[in-house]
Amino acid sequence: MNPIPNCIIETVDTPAYVIDASQLVANASAIRQLAGPQATLLFALKAFTLIPPLRTLAAHVDGFAASSLCEARLARDLASSSGRVHFTAPAVPARDFAELTRISDCIACNSPAQWERFASLDGTASLGLRVNPGLSLTDDERYDPCRTASKLGTPLAEARQWLDTRDDSAPPVEGIHFHSNSEGDDLAGLDQTVARVEEALGAHLHKLQWLNLGGGYWYPDADNRTKLRPLVERLAETYGLHVVLEPGMSVASDAGFLVTQVEDVFQRDGRTIAVLDTAVNHLPEVLEFEWEPELLPTIPEGPVRCVLAGCTCLAGDLFGEHGFARPLVPGDRLAFTYAGAYSQVKADWFNGVCPPTIYLTESDTWNITELRRFGYEDFLRQYSS
Ligand SMILES: Cc1ncc(COP(=O)(O)O)c(C=O)c1O
């Protein structure tokens, strides 16, 4: 991460997302380096969909991964005609299939039933199956794709049975996709997952064209990062497969900051509360996953404890308690880190609070451009008929 400088924090209109486009490119390039030239590197749009920096990123990835028709359209636009577009979702809506197959290179259906349904229609995309490797790598089932009774992908045993019973004259299943982790910090988990898939699907892997290993790993700090390239090369060479990676978080997370201003400070039951001009709705995973966001040291850390509260009327709109070198006062600026992924895409209008103004910067110059500002007209547009 390249911390944004104080001159940006002090001058933007808050609340503000500040996106560092050069960090996006640096992150994607670092993953490409780890994975080696045989990997196809896609960016998962669900993590971040701000178009101008994605146009810059497009030159540094092989394409985009989409999970809805809107994302697929954007992916095709960003990737232009030569880049790759992969699609997977818990269901491929029948009404979208004709367009999806025209604009996607590969579609991973979530179940054999969906696969059969779409294989019988005219389409140009390469059709594959999303499998669920059934190996839980996280203890928290809120974001474990391999949780019990998961909706995400076909269990390996069922996939194997289906593949075994398909007749040779039927249209071929051309790819397998899995996405089985969340913020995984050890690539040994990916190795183990692939081993399960190989064991379960056996010789069927030789008949495929592509294997998509999904996202779900925190590549910057992951243990066993040196495993990635040999894994990709082994899969490509053993099975003659295009091996695809589709990270989101690892590319976008540390490229975004949420800058906010303290609006009021008061004492309640022996604690100090600072109310900010932002809300957890602008960093929704704070509430969804009980995540306590970190701050840049605009005000150095210290012993003065303060609860940072969002500005909506929800009692639980809280960012956690932080320690500062001095008491906070109205007008102080704070900047939350790791706000690039799953923030702007999930931000909403709860309580009529406008989503943050979006600024784009580049860490080589720190020049800053305002991309989007939200106001009353946008609020009305949400709800007008
Ligand atoms: C199918 C699929 N691919 C890729 C990703 C990106 O994962 P991450 O942002 O954790 O790298 C996700 C995230 O939910 C996903 O569901």
The ligand as an SDF file (V2000), in Angstrom:
LIG
                    3D

 16 16  0  0  0  0  0  0  0  0999 V2000
  -16.5820  -16.5760   -8.2790 C   0  0  0  0  0  0  0  0  0  0  0  0
  -15.6760  -15.5760   -7.6510 C   0  0  0  0  0  0  0  0  0  0  0  0
  -14.4980  -15.2880   -8.2660 N   0  0  0  0  0  0  0  0  0  0  0  0
  -13.6480  -14.3780   -7.7470 C   0  0  0  0  0  0  0  0  0  0  0  0
  -13.9440  -13.7020   -6.5880 C   0  0  0  0  0  0  0  0  0  0  0  0
  -12.9660  -12.6960   -6.0560 C   0  0  0  0  0  0  0  0  0  0  0  0
  -12.5190  -13.0690   -4.8010 O   0  0  0  0  0  0  0  0  0  0  0  0
  -11.5380  -12.1530   -3.9680 P   0  0  0  0  0  0  0  0  0  0  0  0
  -12.0050  -10.7580   -4.0600 O   0  0  0  0  0  0  0  0  0  0  0  0
  -11.6220  -12.6760   -2.5840 O   0  0  0  0  0  0  0  0  0  0  0  0
  -10.1840  -12.3340   -4.5630 O   0  0  0  0  0  0  0  0  0  0  0  0
  -15.1550  -13.9760   -5.9180 C   0  0  0  0  0  0  0  0  0  0  0  0
  -15.5170  -13.2890   -4.6810 C   0  0  0  0  0  0  0  0  0  0  0  0
  -16.5090  -13.5040   -4.0450 O   0  0  0  0  0  0  0  0  0  0  0  0
  -16.0480  -14.9310   -6.4690 C   0  0  0  0  0  0  0  0  0  0  0  0
  -17.2130  -15.2290   -5.8850 O   0  0  0  0  0  0  0  0  0  0  0  0
  1  2  1  0
  2  3  1  0
  2 15  2  0
  3  4  2  0
  4  5  1  0
  5  6  1  0
  5 12  2  0
  6  7  1  0
  7  8  1  0
  8  9  2  0
  8 10  1  0
  8 11  1  0
 12 13  1  0
 12 15  1  0
 13 14  2  0
 15 16  1  0
M  END
$$$$
